[in-house]
Amino acid sequence: MREIYIRKLHYDEAYQKLDREFQTAFVEGETYVEVVHGIGEGILKKMTIDYVSSQDFLKLVARPEMIRTNPGVTLVEILAPSSDRLRKYLR
């Protein structure tokens, strides 16, 4: 599973890295990605959730409440590409 580490980055740097890494993971056929954003004030976590929500090939993964998870990490699923999106990347 790929890990994207944006903890301790400024907002703009984190956004650019997130975008770049998700695009790369998508093209390389990854299925799941963990985004390590830390806890802090929640700014990078919110940015991650907003980014994932704005992309049609990404989906937040809800983990069962019985399993303890790190609140500074968000799990994201990369969905299979539609034929239109696949054409875009294969040009």
N, C-alpha and C positions, 0 to 999 in steps of 0.2 A: 504494500500500500504506500502510495506516494504521500509525502508530508510537505506542506508548504509552511515555512516558518516566517511569520511576519511580526512576531513579538519584538517590541522595542524599536520598531520602525516608525517614521513619521507617516501620517495618513497618506499623503501622495505617493511616497515610496512603497508603502504597503499595498495600495490599490494597484499600482503598476506591476508589482511583483505577483500579486494575486491573479491579475488578468493574464500576464505572460505565462505563469505556471499552469493555470487551468487550460489555456489554449494548447500548451505543449502536452499536458496529460491527456487531453481529448484526442489530439492527433496520434499520440502513441498508444491509444487504446486502453488507458487506465479505467478502472471501474469505480474505485473509491479513492478519495483524497481526504486526509486530515489536515485541517488548517489550524495551526498553533498560533493563537492571537494573544494569549495571556488573559488575565482577569482585569486588572487595573480599573479604569473608569468605564469600560465596556465599549469604548469608541471603535476599536478595531473589530470587535465581535459584531457590532451593529453594521459596520461597513461590510463585513464578510457576508452577513445574512442578506443585506440589501443587494450586494453583488450577485449572490447566488439566485436570489429571487428575480433578478432582471435578466437572467440567462435561461433560454429555453432548453439547454442541454444539461443543466445542473439541477439537483434536487437535494434539499436538506434531509438528512437521515435522523429520524427520531429514535433515540435509544430507549429501551425499556427502563422504566423507573427502578426496577429491581437491581439493575446493574449500575454500580457507582462509576461515574465517568469524571474526567477532568473538566471542570467548567471553563478552562482556558483553551479548550479544543472543540472545534466544530467538525463533524463528519459530513462529507458531501458525496453524493452519488453522481457519477457522470453517466448520463443516459445515452443510449445508442443514437447515432445521428439520423436525422430524417434525410431523405434523398436530396432535398434542396440544400441542406446544410453541408452534406457530404460533397456536393458539386462545388460549393463555395471554397472548401479547403483543398480540393483536388485540382483547381485551376492552375 
